[in-house]
Amino acid sequence: MTIYLCGATVQGSPHIGHMRSGIAFDVLRRWLERGGQEVRLIRNVTDIDDKILTKSAAAEPPVPWWAWAQRFEREFDAAYRALGVTAPTYEPRATGHIPEMIDLVQRLLDAGHAYIGESGNVYYDVRSLPGYGSLTNQRLEDLATTEDESQLDDDVEADKHDPRDFALWKAAKPSEPADAAWDAPWGRGRPGWHLECSAMSRRYLGETFDIHGGGIDLRFPHHENEQAQSHGAGWGFARHWVHNAWVTIKGEKMSKSLGNSLVVAELLMRYNAAVLRLALGTVHHRSTVEFSEETLADAEALWERLSGAILRAYESCNDGGQNPVDAPAEQVRARALPAEFTAAMDEDLNLAGAMAVVHATLKALNVALANAEASPDRGEDAGSDPHGAVIGLALDLRAQLDVLGLDPLAKPWRTHVLDGVGSSQGGAAMETLDRLIQDDLDERARARSAKDWSRADALRDKLTRAGVVVEDSPSGARWHLA
């Protein structure tokens, strides 16, 4: 099974909207693998982009665009790990695949689907493809533009044959860094936003692959334009499309541009990473997640019940030898799942139905734990032994939660659970916090070196508001949670 997932444009810190997509497709991948599929999943990194160039140049002091991208790529990696998202098979960067993109542009030029503008930009001629708009069920004549608002550029718009054409290649500008451009047969420049996904999906998955995924906001124009590029090149491209819905706050889509995004690092200072995963990853991928304190409180209470029951089962069987509740992940994944759970997941990943089975198993485990605590003596078999029932139900619950990436005794949750239910200290979450906070401390150190005291104070105030205490010392700044 081959999957291409649109990853992050590493222009800033990851927020929970980014993680919603990563978690949704992690659940899909886990379910496919549970069914015996060998999954090859590609998640790209957009590390050259208008926003990256603009933000890196506007930083105080300015930062090389590639260093800006690397910083936030590290933050995304840390956030994915903290939330238990399985690493992709490959995670290619756009800048590592410029030759493949140049080859694709040349192929489209040769096929008559692209043209070179007077300023050296290369555009896709949307009128050359009869099926343009088929992915999103739109008619070309009803469209004013096929560019994302963030990609609109007066220099790029000026020499289009049709305002609905979109940029495949952007000519180098004197105002942009010289190293943010590459040589091509039609002139030096850099790729447009859509080009990389067509080129890299073919590089790693072939001309046709099974599933293309991403957030619902990418359907148009990004995915429509990807499909146009690949079809114009003569490739079959994606057989199926899967899109996850938004995360909203007070009914409004969460995004950096709207200023209402919730940064993962700040949330991890207040909540266990498993709580965030539970809140984001147990809602159907096409349903909106309304993110609020109430949502997190409900997820936190459920995680405490789930991990608490597993911990009680673990402790009840912890006699110094091999603990049967603490079976390795391979054994847990080999365990049969209830028919109702399987039917729900096979029904377009019906997470509400799957969670109903999880709740029923949790209830049965709590009853078995109560019986075991009332009957300390062990019988001959699970049918007459309340401890045997505890073991079986605990493993059943672990197997169901493993599909959702939430097995309390698997990484990255294991340390938290065995150290105490609900603890967010230590393990992957603290490692992630350290990485993310250290980036701010490094930026603060640069500001202090440049005697930019207002910037340094602003960064310290930001960390203080998030509950981080910064202590300066001769050897550098240290931090701890308030």
Secondary structure as the mmCIF struct_conf table of DSSP 4:
data_model
#
loop_
_struct_conf.conf_type_id
_struct_conf.id
_struct_conf.beg_label_comp_id
_struct_conf.beg_label_asym_id
_struct_conf.beg_label_seq_id
_struct_conf.end_label_comp_id
_struct_conf.end_label_asym_id
_struct_conf.end_label_seq_id
STRN STRN1 THR A 2 LEU A 5
STRN STRN2 THR A 9 THR A 9
BEND BEND1 GLN A 11 GLY A 12
STRN STRN3 HIS A 15 HIS A 15
HELX_RH_AL_P HELX_RH_AL_P1 ILE A 16 ARG A 34
TURN_TY1_P TURN_TY1_P1 GLY A 35 GLY A 36
STRN STRN4 ARG A 40 ARG A 43
STRN STRN5 VAL A 45 THR A 46
BEND BEND2 ILE A 48 ILE A 48
HELX_RH_AL_P HELX_RH_AL_P2 ASP A 50 ALA A 58
BEND BEND3 ALA A 59 PRO A 61
HELX_RH_AL_P HELX_RH_AL_P3 TRP A 65 ALA A 82
TURN_TY1_P TURN_TY1_P2 LEU A 83 GLY A 84
HELX_LH_PP_P HELX_LH_PP_P1 VAL A 85 PRO A 88
BEND BEND4 THR A 89 THR A 89
STRN STRN6 TYR A 90 TYR A 90
STRN STRN7 ARG A 93 ARG A 93
HELX_RH_3T_P HELX_RH_3T_P1 ALA A 94 HIS A 97
HELX_RH_AL_P HELX_RH_AL_P4 ILE A 98 ASP A 110
TURN_TY1_P TURN_TY1_P3 ALA A 111 GLY A 112
BEND BEND5 HIS A 113 HIS A 113
STRN STRN8 ALA A 114 ILE A 116
TURN_TY1_P TURN_TY1_P4 GLU A 118 SER A 119
BEND BEND6 GLY A 120 GLY A 120
STRN STRN9 VAL A 122 TYR A 124
HELX_RH_3T_P HELX_RH_3T_P2 VAL A 126 SER A 128
TURN_TY1_P TURN_TY1_P5 PRO A 130 ASN A 137
HELX_RH_3T_P HELX_RH_3T_P3 LEU A 140 ASP A 142
BEND BEND7 ALA A 144 ALA A 144
BEND BEND8 GLU A 147 GLU A 147
HELX_RH_3T_P HELX_RH_3T_P4 GLU A 149 GLN A 151
HELX_RH_AL_P HELX_RH_AL_P5 ASP A 154 GLU A 157
TURN_TY1_P TURN_TY1_P6 ALA A 158 ASP A 159
BEND BEND9 HIS A 161 ASP A 162
TURN_TY1_P TURN_TY1_P7 PRO A 163 ARG A 164
STRN STRN10 PHE A 166 ALA A 171
TURN_TY1_P TURN_TY1_P8 PRO A 174 SER A 175
BEND BEND10 GLU A 176 GLU A 176
HELX_RH_3T_P HELX_RH_3T_P5 ALA A 178 ALA A 180
STRN STRN11 TRP A 182 TRP A 182
TURN_TY1_P TURN_TY1_P9 PRO A 185 TRP A 186
BEND BEND11 ARG A 188 ARG A 188
STRN STRN12 GLY A 189 PRO A 191
TURN_TY1_P TURN_TY1_P10 TRP A 193 HIS A 194
HELX_RH_AL_P HELX_RH_AL_P6 LEU A 195 LEU A 205
BEND BEND12 GLU A 207 GLU A 207
STRN STRN13 THR A 208 GLY A 215
HELX_RH_3T_P HELX_RH_3T_P6 ILE A 216 LEU A 218
HELX_RH_PI_P HELX_RH_PI_P1 ARG A 219 HIS A 223
HELX_RH_AL_P HELX_RH_AL_P7 GLU A 224 GLY A 232
TURN_TY1_P TURN_TY1_P11 ALA A 233 GLY A 234
STRN STRN14 PHE A 237 ASN A 244
STRN STRN15 VAL A 247 ILE A 249
TURN_TY1_P TURN_TY1_P12 LYS A 250 GLY A 251
STRN STRN16 GLU A 252 LYS A 253
TURN_TY1_P TURN_TY1_P13 LYS A 256 GLY A 259
STRN STRN17 VAL A 263 VAL A 263
HELX_RH_AL_P HELX_RH_AL_P8 VAL A 264 LEU A 268
TURN_TY1_P TURN_TY1_P14 MET A 269 ARG A 270
BEND BEND13 TYR A 271 TYR A 271
HELX_RH_AL_P HELX_RH_AL_P9 ALA A 273 GLY A 281
BEND BEND14 THR A 282 VAL A 283
TURN_TY1_P TURN_TY1_P15 HIS A 285 ARG A 286
BEND BEND15 SER A 287 SER A 287
STRN STRN18 VAL A 289 GLU A 290
HELX_RH_AL_P HELX_RH_AL_P10 GLU A 293 SER A 316
TURN_TY1_P TURN_TY1_P16 CYS A 317 CYS A 317
BEND BEND16 ASP A 319 GLY A 321
HELX_RH_3T_P HELX_RH_3T_P7 PRO A 324 ASP A 326
HELX_RH_AL_P HELX_RH_AL_P11 ALA A 329 ARG A 333
TURN_TY1_P TURN_TY1_P17 ALA A 334 ALA A 334
BEND BEND17 ARG A 335 ARG A 335
HELX_LH_PP_P HELX_LH_PP_P2 ALA A 336 PRO A 338
HELX_RH_AL_P HELX_RH_AL_P12 ALA A 339 ASP A 346
TURN_TY1_P TURN_TY1_P18 GLU A 347 ASP A 348
HELX_RH_AL_P HELX_RH_AL_P13 LEU A 351 ALA A 374
BEND BEND18 ASP A 377 ASP A 377
BEND BEND19 GLU A 380 ASP A 381
TURN_TY1_P TURN_TY1_P19 ALA A 382 SER A 384
HELX_RH_AL_P HELX_RH_AL_P14 PRO A 386 VAL A 403
TURN_TY1_P TURN_TY1_P20 LEU A 404 GLY A 405
TURN_TY1_P TURN_TY1_P21 PRO A 408 LEU A 409
BEND BEND20 ALA A 410 ALA A 410
TURN_TY1_P TURN_TY1_P22 LYS A 411 TRP A 413
HELX_RH_AL_P HELX_RH_AL_P15 ARG A 414 ASP A 419
TURN_TY1_P TURN_TY1_P23 VAL A 421 GLY A 422
BEND BEND21 GLN A 425 GLY A 426
HELX_RH_AL_P HELX_RH_AL_P16 GLY A 427 SER A 449
TURN_TY1_P TURN_TY1_P24 ALA A 450 LYS A 451
HELX_RH_AL_P HELX_RH_AL_P17 TRP A 453 ARG A 465
TURN_TY1_P TURN_TY1_P25 ALA A 466 GLY A 467
STRN STRN19 VAL A 468 SER A 473
TURN_TY1_P TURN_TY1_P26 PRO A 474 SER A 475
STRN STRN20 GLY A 476 LEU A 481
#
